Amino acid sequence: MPATPNKYRISDIIKALILTTIVVSILGYVDYITGEISIDILYILCLCVVTWYTGTFVGMLCVIELFFAKTTADYYDNIKIGSHLYGWNALNYLLIYVLVCILVGKLKKVLSK
């Protein structure tokens, strides 16, 4: 018997997005304050938790929020080392976040069977 997919109400998704936005905003601010100290593992942990509990769609919305938070924090850090690679780094962040979101979504689907 195939597993039935989880159906979430719109209000649950909106609550998850609001909570995700608050957490990502805090992470972006902490990333800005810390400067060159990387907190990428916290971004990825947030993405994994959101994708695991809400699904890949909300996870992809979280990817967009994480991407903007991370690139904005990096832009306003005014770090001169590697500033010519800003676009390349932003693309790498986006690809890693999308890959993690998809993999966590697939993992949850496989484990729920």
Sine and cosine of phi, psi and omega as CSV:
sin_phi,cos_phi,sin_psi,cos_psi,sin_omega,cos_omega
0.00,0.00,0.83,-0.55,-0.02,-1.00
-0.94,0.33,0.52,-0.85,0.01,-1.00
-0.94,0.33,0.65,-0.76,0.03,-1.00
-0.99,0.17,0.69,-0.73,-0.01,-1.00
-0.94,0.34,0.52,-0.86,0.04,-1.00
-0.95,0.31,0.76,-0.65,0.06,-1.00
-0.94,-0.34,0.84,-0.54,0.00,-1.00
-0.96,-0.29,0.56,-0.83,0.11,-0.99
-0.97,0.23,0.39,-0.92,0.02,-1.00
-0.86,0.51,-0.61,0.79,-0.02,-1.00
-0.91,0.42,-0.58,0.82,0.05,-1.00
-0.91,0.41,-0.65,0.76,0.01,-1.00
-0.92,0.40,-0.65,0.76,0.01,-1.00
-0.91,0.42,-0.67,0.75,0.05,-1.00
-0.88,0.47,-0.66,0.75,0.03,-1.00
-0.90,0.44,-0.64,0.77,0.01,-1.00
-0.92,0.38,-0.63,0.77,0.02,-1.00
-0.90,0.43,-0.72,0.70,0.03,-1.00
-0.89,0.45,-0.66,0.75,0.04,-1.00
-0.89,0.46,-0.67,0.74,0.01,-1.00
-0.89,0.46,-0.66,0.75,0.03,-1.00
-0.90,0.43,-0.73,0.69,-0.02,-1.00
-0.90,0.43,-0.68,0.73,0.00,-1.00
-0.91,0.41,-0.60,0.80,0.05,-1.00
-0.89,0.45,-0.67,0.75,0.06,-1.00
-0.90,0.43,-0.68,0.73,0.02,-1.00
-0.89,0.46,-0.65,0.76,0.03,-1.00
-0.89,0.45,-0.64,0.77,0.02,-1.00
-0.92,0.38,-0.68,0.73,0.04,-1.00
-0.89,0.45,-0.64,0.77,0.04,-1.00
-0.89,0.45,-0.63,0.78,0.04,-1.00
-0.91,0.42,-0.68,0.74,-0.02,-1.00
-0.92,0.39,-0.66,0.75,-0.08,-1.00
-0.96,0.30,-0.33,0.94,0.05,-1.00
0.95,0.31,-0.88,-0.48,-0.09,-1.00
-0.98,0.20,-0.16,0.99,0.04,-1.00
-0.97,0.25,0.85,-0.53,-0.10,-0.99
-0.99,0.12,0.74,-0.67,0.11,-0.99
-0.88,-0.47,0.52,0.85,-0.04,-1.00
-0.86,0.52,-0.53,0.85,-0.01,-1.00
-0.89,0.45,-0.52,0.85,0.04,-1.00
-0.95,0.32,-0.60,0.80,0.09,-1.00
-0.88,0.48,-0.72,0.70,-0.05,-1.00
-0.93,0.36,-0.61,0.79,0.05,-1.00
-0.89,0.45,-0.68,0.73,0.05,-1.00
-0.87,0.49,-0.70,0.72,0.01,-1.00
-0.89,0.45,-0.66,0.75,0.01,-1.00
-0.89,0.45,-0.70,0.71,-0.01,-1.00
-0.90,0.43,-0.71,0.71,-0.01,-1.00
-0.90,0.45,-0.72,0.70,-0.02,-1.00
-0.92,0.40,-0.63,0.78,-0.03,-1.00
-0.90,0.44,-0.70,0.72,-0.11,-0.99
-1.00,0.00,-0.33,0.94,-0.05,-1.00
-0.87,-0.50,-0.33,0.95,0.01,-1.00
0.94,-0.35,0.10,-0.99,-0.10,-0.99
-0.94,0.33,-0.56,0.83,-0.02,-1.00
-0.88,0.47,-0.78,0.63,0.03,-1.00
-0.92,0.38,-0.53,0.85,0.08,-1.00
-0.87,0.49,-0.64,0.76,0.03,-1.00
-0.93,0.38,-0.57,0.82,0.10,-1.00
-0.91,0.41,-0.60,0.80,0.07,-1.00
-0.91,0.41,-0.58,0.81,0.05,-1.00
-0.86,0.51,-0.68,0.73,0.00,-1.00
-0.89,0.45,-0.70,0.72,0.02,-1.00
-0.89,0.45,-0.70,0.71,0.01,-1.00
-0.89,0.46,-0.65,0.76,0.01,-1.00
-0.87,0.49,-0.73,0.68,0.01,-1.00
-0.92,0.39,-0.63,0.78,0.02,-1.00
-0.91,0.43,-0.72,0.69,-0.05,-1.00
-0.92,0.39,-0.73,0.68,-0.03,-1.00
-0.93,0.36,-0.56,0.83,0.05,-1.00
-0.92,0.38,-0.68,0.73,0.03,-1.00
-0.89,0.46,-0.66,0.75,0.02,-1.00
-0.92,0.39,-0.61,0.79,-0.03,-1.00
-0.91,0.41,-0.68,0.73,-0.07,-1.00
-1.00,0.06,-0.02,1.00,0.09,-1.00
-0.93,0.37,-0.40,0.92,-0.05,-1.00
0.84,0.54,0.62,0.79,0.07,-1.00
-1.00,0.09,0.79,-0.62,-0.06,-1.00
-1.00,0.06,-0.31,0.95,-0.01,-1.00
-0.96,0.26,0.85,-0.52,0.03,-1.00
0.96,0.26,0.28,0.96,-0.04,-1.00
-0.93,0.37,-0.39,0.92,0.04,-1.00
-0.97,0.26,-0.21,0.98,0.02,-1.00
-0.97,-0.24,0.33,0.94,-0.08,-1.00
-0.86,0.52,-0.71,0.70,0.00,-1.00
-0.90,0.43,-0.66,0.75,0.02,-1.00
-0.91,0.42,-0.68,0.73,0.02,-1.00
-0.90,0.44,-0.64,0.77,0.01,-1.00
-0.90,0.44,-0.66,0.75,0.04,-1.00
-0.90,0.44,-0.66,0.75,0.03,-1.00
-0.90,0.44,-0.67,0.75,0.06,-1.00
-0.85,0.52,-0.73,0.68,-0.02,-1.00
-0.87,0.49,-0.72,0.69,-0.01,-1.00
-0.90,0.43,-0.66,0.75,0.01,-1.00
-0.91,0.42,-0.70,0.72,-0.01,-1.00
-0.90,0.43,-0.67,0.74,0.02,-1.00
-0.90,0.43,-0.68,0.73,0.00,-1.00
-0.89,0.46,-0.69,0.72,0.02,-1.00
-0.90,0.44,-0.67,0.74,0.00,-1.00
-0.88,0.48,-0.72,0.69,-0.01,-1.00
-0.91,0.42,-0.69,0.72,-0.02,-1.00
-0.91,0.42,-0.65,0.76,0.03,-1.00
-0.92,0.40,-0.64,0.77,0.06,-1.00
-0.88,0.47,-0.70,0.72,0.03,-1.00
-0.92,0.40,-0.65,0.76,0.00,-1.00
-0.88,0.47,-0.69,0.73,0.02,-1.00
-0.90,0.44,-0.65,0.76,0.00,-1.00
-0.90,0.44,-0.68,0.73,-0.02,-1.00
-0.93,0.37,-0.66,0.75,-0.02,-1.00
-0.95,0.30,-0.38,0.93,-0.01,-1.00
-1.00,0.09,-0.10,0.99,0.02,-1.00
-0.97,0.23,0.00,0.00,0.00,0.00
